[in-house]
Amino acid sequence: MKKILMVLTSHSQLGHTGAKTGFWLEEFAAPYYVFKDAGAAITLASPLGGQPPLDPKSDEAASQTEATRRFKADPAAQALLASTHPLRELSAADFDAVFYPGGHGPLWDLAENYYSIALIEATLAAGKPVAAVCHAGAALRHPKAADGLPVVHGKSVTGFTNTEEAAVGLTQVVPFLVEDMLKANGGHYSKGADWQAFVVTDGLLITGQNPASSEPAAKALLEKLSQVSS
């Protein structure tokens, strides 16, 4: 049984707007059920532990999917989400892979969190895959490879596009743009059409562009796990 750690944000404030943010429900629910249905053992974590904040926009009717509806009818999954482990208490050595769901929250906390940075560095150094979807690519901002370069340097990557950020009207609110950061860190950034599923795998690094990419990114992680273990 593969052990997969899913790391969610603990950040709930959308900059100085007074609006709420957090994790995006589809980006958690779809991968969660991909992993669960594949028989993986799933552990949930966040910087502060406990219930991660849900981006209220991801809970609106227009954002619902088969996976989010399944989650809303799944008390066991809800209970698991309500009691995430504090990130500082977990070790990369105990997991086979790490998956980061997005939402705008990671731009503020996971991008800068010491334990998240160390987790990504240790996971990749151990030859285990890391996946990040949408704004969760922010978590790749500071981790370094053994050569001291950013882990995305020279890697093919994707993440929430500048045009998608402009479309939701938050270009001037977010602390940085995921696309710009990945490019600045030496990543070979590419993208699909806005809001369409687009996933890039390069070695142990798997990145998805947007919410529509969350399920295919999770499947790509499982495929990489099967390759690593075979």
C-alpha positions as CSV (number, residue, x, y, z in Angstrom):
1,M,0.0,0.0,0.0
2,K,1.5,3.3,-1.1
3,K,1.5,6.1,1.6
4,I,0.6,9.5,0.2
5,L,0.8,12.8,2.1
6,M,-1.5,15.6,1.0
7,V,-0.5,19.0,2.2
8,L,-3.1,21.8,2.4
9,T,-2.9,25.4,3.3
10,S,-3.7,27.0,6.7
11,H,-4.0,30.5,5.3
12,S,-7.5,32.0,5.1
13,Q,-7.0,35.7,4.3
14,L,-7.0,36.9,0.6
15,G,-4.3,39.5,1.0
16,H,-5.8,42.9,2.3
17,T,-9.1,42.5,0.5
18,G,-11.0,41.3,3.6
19,A,-12.2,38.3,1.6
20,K,-11.5,34.7,2.5
21,T,-9.4,32.2,0.8
22,G,-7.9,28.8,1.6
23,F,-7.7,25.5,-0.4
24,W,-9.8,24.8,-3.5
25,L,-12.3,22.0,-2.8
26,E,-12.0,20.2,-6.2
27,E,-8.2,20.3,-6.0
28,F,-8.4,18.3,-2.8
29,A,-11.4,16.1,-3.4
30,A,-10.5,14.8,-6.9
31,P,-7.0,13.7,-6.0
32,Y,-8.2,12.3,-2.6
33,Y,-10.5,9.9,-4.3
34,V,-8.0,9.0,-7.0
35,F,-5.6,7.9,-4.3
36,K,-8.3,6.3,-2.1
37,D,-9.8,4.3,-5.0
38,A,-6.3,3.1,-5.9
39,G,-5.9,1.7,-2.3
40,A,-3.4,4.3,-1.1
41,A,-3.0,5.2,2.6
42,I,-3.7,8.9,2.7
43,T,-2.4,11.3,5.4
44,L,-3.5,14.9,5.5
45,A,-1.3,17.8,6.8
46,S,-1.3,21.6,7.0
47,P,1.1,24.1,8.6
48,L,-1.2,24.7,11.6
49,G,-2.9,21.3,11.7
50,G,-6.7,20.9,12.2
51,Q,-9.3,22.0,9.8
52,P,-7.8,23.8,6.7
53,P,-9.8,26.9,5.5
54,L,-11.9,26.3,2.5
55,D,-12.0,28.9,-0.3
56,P,-15.7,29.9,-0.3
57,K,-15.7,30.3,-4.0
58,S,-14.8,26.7,-4.4
59,D,-17.9,25.7,-2.5
60,E,-20.3,27.6,-4.8
61,A,-22.6,25.7,-7.0
62,A,-20.7,26.5,-10.2
63,S,-17.5,24.9,-8.8
64,Q,-19.0,21.6,-7.8
65,T,-17.9,18.4,-9.5
66,E,-18.5,14.7,-9.1
67,A,-15.6,14.5,-6.6
68,T,-16.8,17.5,-4.5
69,R,-20.3,16.0,-4.3
70,R,-18.8,12.7,-3.2
71,F,-16.8,14.5,-0.5
72,K,-19.9,16.2,0.8
73,A,-21.6,12.8,1.2
74,D,-18.5,11.3,2.9
75,P,-18.4,11.9,6.7
76,A,-15.2,9.9,7.1
77,A,-13.3,12.1,4.6
78,Q,-14.7,15.2,6.2
79,A,-13.5,14.0,9.6
80,L,-10.1,13.3,8.2
81,L,-9.9,16.8,6.7
82,A,-11.0,18.4,10.0
83,S,-8.0,16.9,11.8
84,T,-5.0,17.4,9.6
85,H,-1.6,16.8,11.2
86,P,0.6,19.8,11.9
87,L,3.3,19.7,9.2
88,R,6.1,20.0,11.7
89,E,5.2,16.6,13.2
90,L,5.7,14.6,9.9
91,S,8.7,13.2,8.2
92,A,9.3,12.7,4.5
93,A,10.7,9.3,5.3
94,D,7.3,8.0,6.3
95,F,5.7,8.6,2.8
96,D,6.1,7.4,-0.7
97,A,4.9,10.7,-2.3
98,V,3.6,14.1,-1.5
99,F,0.7,16.0,-3.2
100,Y,-0.2,19.7,-2.8
101,P,-3.7,20.8,-3.6
102,G,-4.1,24.5,-4.6
103,G,-6.3,27.4,-3.8
104,H,-4.8,30.8,-3.2
105,G,-3.8,30.1,0.4
106,P,-0.5,28.4,-0.5
107,L,0.8,31.6,-2.0
108,W,1.0,33.0,1.6
109,D,1.9,30.1,3.8
110,L,3.2,27.0,2.0
111,A,5.4,29.1,-0.2
112,E,7.4,30.3,2.8
113,N,6.8,27.4,5.3
114,Y,10.1,25.9,6.6
115,Y,8.6,22.5,7.2
116,S,7.1,22.4,3.7
117,I,10.3,23.4,2.1
118,A,12.2,20.8,4.0
119,L,9.6,18.2,3.2
120,I,9.9,18.8,-0.5
121,E,13.7,18.8,-0.5
122,A,13.8,15.5,1.5
123,T,11.2,13.8,-0.6
124,L,12.9,14.6,-3.9
125,A,16.3,13.8,-2.5
126,A,15.0,10.3,-1.5
127,G,13.9,9.7,-5.0
128,K,10.2,10.1,-4.3
129,P,7.7,12.2,-6.3
130,V,6.1,15.5,-5.5
131,A,3.0,16.9,-7.2
132,A,1.5,20.3,-7.0
133,V,-1.6,21.7,-8.6
134,C,-2.6,25.2,-9.6
135,H,-1.5,27.8,-6.9
136,A,0.1,25.0,-4.9
137,G,3.1,25.4,-7.2
138,A,3.9,28.2,-4.8
139,A,5.3,25.5,-2.5
140,L,8.1,25.0,-5.0
141,R,9.3,28.6,-4.6
142,H,12.1,28.0,-2.1
143,P,13.1,24.3,-2.0
144,K,16.6,23.6,-3.4
145,A,18.1,20.5,-5.0
146,A,21.4,19.1,-3.8
147,D,23.3,21.4,-6.2
148,G,21.8,24.4,-4.4
149,L,19.6,25.4,-7.4
150,P,15.8,25.6,-7.1
151,V,14.2,22.2,-7.5
152,V,12.3,23.6,-10.6
153,H,15.5,24.8,-12.3
154,G,15.8,23.2,-15.7
155,K,12.6,21.2,-15.1
156,S,9.5,21.3,-17.3
157,V,6.7,22.7,-15.1
158,T,3.3,24.4,-15.2
159,G,1.1,26.2,-12.7
160,F,-1.7,28.7,-12.6
161,T,-1.2,31.1,-15.5
162,N,-0.9,34.8,-15.4
163,T,-3.9,35.1,-17.7
164,E,-6.0,32.9,-15.3
165,E,-5.0,35.1,-12.4
166,A,-6.0,38.2,-14.4
167,A,-9.3,36.5,-15.2
168,V,-10.2,36.1,-11.5
169,G,-9.1,39.7,-10.8
170,L,-6.3,38.9,-8.3
171,T,-3.1,39.9,-10.1
172,Q,-2.6,42.9,-7.8
173,V,-3.7,41.0,-4.7
174,V,-1.5,37.9,-4.7
175,P,2.1,38.2,-3.3
176,F,3.5,36.8,-6.5
177,L,2.3,35.1,-9.7
178,V,3.0,31.4,-9.9
179,E,3.9,31.5,-13.6
180,D,6.4,34.3,-13.1
181,M,7.9,32.6,-10.1
182,L,8.5,29.3,-11.8
183,K,10.1,31.1,-14.7
184,A,12.3,33.2,-12.4
185,N,13.5,30.0,-10.7
186,G,14.7,28.6,-14.0
187,G,11.7,26.3,-14.7
188,H,10.8,25.5,-18.3
189,Y,7.2,26.8,-18.0
190,S,4.5,25.7,-20.4
191,K,0.7,25.9,-20.3
192,G,-2.4,24.7,-21.9
193,A,-5.5,26.8,-22.7
194,D,-6.9,28.7,-19.6
195,W,-9.1,26.5,-17.4
196,Q,-8.4,23.3,-19.4
197,A,-6.6,20.3,-17.9
198,F,-2.8,20.5,-18.4
199,V,-0.2,18.4,-16.4
200,V,3.5,18.2,-16.8
201,T,5.7,15.4,-15.5
202,D,9.5,15.9,-15.4
203,G,11.4,13.3,-13.4
204,L,10.0,13.3,-9.8
205,L,8.2,16.6,-10.3
206,I,4.5,16.7,-11.4
207,T,2.7,20.0,-11.8
208,G,-0.9,20.8,-12.8
209,Q,-2.1,24.1,-14.2
210,N,-5.5,24.7,-12.6
211,P,-8.4,23.0,-10.9
212,A,-9.3,20.9,-14.0
213,S,-5.7,19.5,-13.7
214,S,-6.1,18.1,-10.2
215,E,-7.5,14.7,-11.1
216,P,-5.0,14.0,-14.0
217,A,-2.1,15.3,-11.8
218,A,-3.1,12.7,-9.1
219,K,-3.2,10.0,-11.7
220,A,0.2,11.1,-13.0
221,L,1.5,10.8,-9.5
222,L,0.2,7.2,-9.2
223,E,1.8,6.4,-12.5
224,K,5.1,7.8,-11.3
225,L,4.9,5.8,-8.1
226,S,4.4,2.6,-10.1
227,Q,7.5,3.5,-12.1
228,V,9.6,4.3,-9.1
229,S,8.7,1.1,-7.3
230,S,9.0,-1.2,-10.2
